[in-house]
Amino acid sequence: MLSDQLNAGHEYHGLKAAVGIHLLDFDLFTKTSAQKQQAFWRFEMRDAQLPEVKLGDELQLNILELKKADQLKETDNTLISEALSNWITFFEHWQEEALMANIYHAPIQKAMHRIKQLSADENAKRLAFVRERALHDEASLIYDAKQEGREEGELKAKEAMAKSLIALAVLTDEQIVAVTGLPLETVQALRH
């Protein structure tokens, strides 16, 4: 996001912040009681040796742990704004009509209206399901292809190394197996 803003001859101080906002449907930080009492996290770029030196506010990662925030807003409502409290309720309880009926925040009402439209339209639900399934299938196929290509590349690299070691005529087949991890039969086949 930052590099897309850079044009030849422009100064760096004109960059707008690249802020990542992540809404988590699980609790990420729970090791200490302080972590259990915090649902909003803001991470910045700081030096490891001198943490008081930061790169600026241009790079931020903001995390909102929704489940924890939903629980904490019930105990201390002063920590968050009403709008954010409503959004947390929406993300965690959008299927609970009685609870959602008490939220009058216009953007949330618009989101609820859109969900109802989609839910009412069976064809739209079917298309959404098919699209989601297709995205999962595509991601799986891409992952499998990368894995297969990686494994094939590793095998070719090992075979090339074995051929080089065979050409040196210094090591036995068993020693080449130990170095490359190839099966003995493969090394013997490469020798002939």
C-alpha positions in Angstrom: 0.0 0.0 0.0 2.9 2.3 0.8 4.8 1.6 -2.4 1.7 2.2 -4.5 1.7 5.8 -3.3 5.3 6.5 -4.3 5.8 8.4 -7.5 9.2 9.6 -8.9 10.2 12.8 -7.3 7.6 12.8 -4.4 8.7 13.1 -0.8 8.2 10.4 1.7 6.4 12.6 4.3 3.4 12.8 2.0 2.7 9.1 2.4 -0.7 8.1 3.9 -0.7 5.4 6.5 -1.1 1.8 5.5 -3.3 0.5 8.3 -4.4 -3.2 8.6 -7.5 -3.9 10.6 -8.2 -7.5 11.4 -11.4 -8.7 13.1 -10.8 -12.0 14.8 -13.5 -14.5 15.8 -11.3 -16.0 18.4 -9.1 -14.8 21.3 -5.5 -14.4 20.2 -3.9 -13.1 23.4 -4.8 -14.9 26.6 -1.6 -15.7 28.4 -1.9 -13.1 31.2 -4.8 -11.5 33.0 -3.8 -8.2 31.4 -4.1 -9.8 27.9 -7.5 -11.2 28.9 -8.7 -7.7 29.7 -7.7 -6.2 26.4 -9.5 -6.9 23.1 -8.1 -4.0 20.9 -4.4 -4.2 19.8 -2.3 -1.8 17.8 1.1 -2.9 16.6 3.6 -0.5 15.1 7.1 -0.8 13.6 9.6 -0.2 16.4 13.3 -1.0 16.7 14.0 -4.2 18.6 17.0 -2.7 20.5 15.5 0.8 21.2 11.7 0.4 21.3 11.2 4.1 21.8 12.4 4.6 18.2 9.5 3.9 15.9 9.4 4.1 12.1 6.3 6.3 12.2 2.6 5.8 12.2 2.6 4.8 8.5 2.5 1.1 9.2 0.0 -0.2 11.7 -1.7 -3.5 12.4 -4.9 -3.2 14.4 -6.5 -6.3 15.8 -9.9 -6.6 17.4 -10.7 -9.8 19.2 -14.5 -9.9 18.7 -15.4 -12.5 21.2 -13.3 -10.9 24.0 -14.6 -7.4 23.0 -18.2 -8.6 23.2 -17.6 -9.9 26.7 -15.6 -6.9 27.9 -18.2 -4.4 26.6 -20.7 -6.0 28.9 -18.4 -5.4 32.0 -17.0 -1.9 31.1 -18.9 0.0 28.4 -16.7 3.1 28.8 -13.8 1.5 26.9 -15.5 1.7 23.5 -17.8 4.0 21.5 -21.4 3.2 21.0 -20.9 2.7 17.2 -18.1 0.2 17.8 -20.1 -1.6 20.5 -22.9 -1.9 17.9 -20.6 -3.3 15.3 -19.2 -5.8 17.8 -22.8 -6.9 18.6 -23.5 -7.2 14.9 -20.5 -9.4 14.1 -21.1 -11.6 17.1 -25.0 -11.7 17.3 -26.3 -10.8 13.8 -28.6 -13.9 13.9 -30.3 -12.9 17.2 -33.2 -10.8 16.0 -34.3 -9.6 19.4 -30.9 -8.2 20.2 -30.4 -6.7 16.7 -33.8 -5.0 16.9 -32.3 -2.6 19.5 -29.5 -1.3 17.3 -30.4 1.8 15.3 -26.9 2.6 13.9 -27.7 3.2 10.2 -24.8 1.3 8.6 -25.6 -1.8 10.7 -29.3 -1.5 9.8 -28.2 -1.4 6.1 -26.0 -4.5 6.7 -28.8 -6.4 8.4 -31.2 -5.4 5.5 -28.7 -6.8 3.0 -28.3 -10.1 5.0 -32.1 -10.5 5.1 -32.3 -9.9 1.3 -29.7 -12.5 0.7 -31.3 -15.0 3.1 -34.7 -14.5 1.5 -33.3 -15.2 -2.0 -32.6 -19.0 -2.2 -30.9 -18.5 -5.6 -28.5 -15.9 -4.1 -27.8 -18.3 -1.2 -27.1 -21.1 -3.6 -24.8 -18.9 -5.7 -23.0 -17.6 -2.6 -22.4 -21.2 -1.5 -21.2 -22.3 -5.0 -18.9 -19.3 -5.1 -17.4 -20.0 -1.7 -16.9 -23.6 -2.5 -15.2 -22.7 -5.8 -12.9 -20.3 -4.0 -11.9 -23.1 -1.5 -11.4 -25.5 -4.3 -9.3 -23.1 -6.3 -7.1 -22.3 -3.2 -6.7 -26.1 -2.6 -5.7 -26.7 -6.2 -3.2 -23.9 -6.2 -1.7 -25.2 -2.9 -1.5 -28.8 -4.3 0.1 -27.6 -7.5 2.7 -25.6 -5.5 3.5 -28.6 -3.3 3.8 -30.9 -6.3 6.0 -28.5 -8.2 8.2 -28.0 -5.1 8.6 -31.7 -4.5 9.4 -32.3 -8.2 12.0 -29.5 -8.1 13.6 -30.9 -5.0 13.8 -34.4 -6.6 15.4 -32.9 -9.7 17.9 -31.0 -7.6 18.8 -34.1 -5.6 19.3 -36.1 -8.8 21.5 -33.4 -10.3 23.6 -33.4 -7.1 23.8 -37.2 -7.3 25.0 -37.0 -10.9 27.7 -34.5 -9.9 28.9 -36.7 -7.1 28.9 -39.8 -9.4 31.0 -37.8 -11.9 33.6 -37.1 -9.2 34.0 -40.8 -8.8 35.0 -40.4 -5.1 31.9 -41.6 -3.2 30.2 -45.0 -3.1 26.5 -45.3 -3.9 25.7 -45.6 -0.2 27.6 -42.4 0.6 25.7 -40.6 -2.2 22.4 -41.9 -0.7 23.4 -40.4 2.6 24.3 -37.0 1.1 21.3 -36.7 -1.2 18.6 -38.7 0.6 17.7 -40.4 -2.7 16.9 -44.2 -2.7 19.8 -46.5 -3.5 18.0 -47.8 -6.6 17.7 -44.2 -8.0 21.4 -43.6 -7.4 22.3 -46.9 -9.1 20.1 -46.0 -12.0 21.7 -42.6 -12.4 25.2 -44.2 -12.4 24.3 -46.3 -15.6 
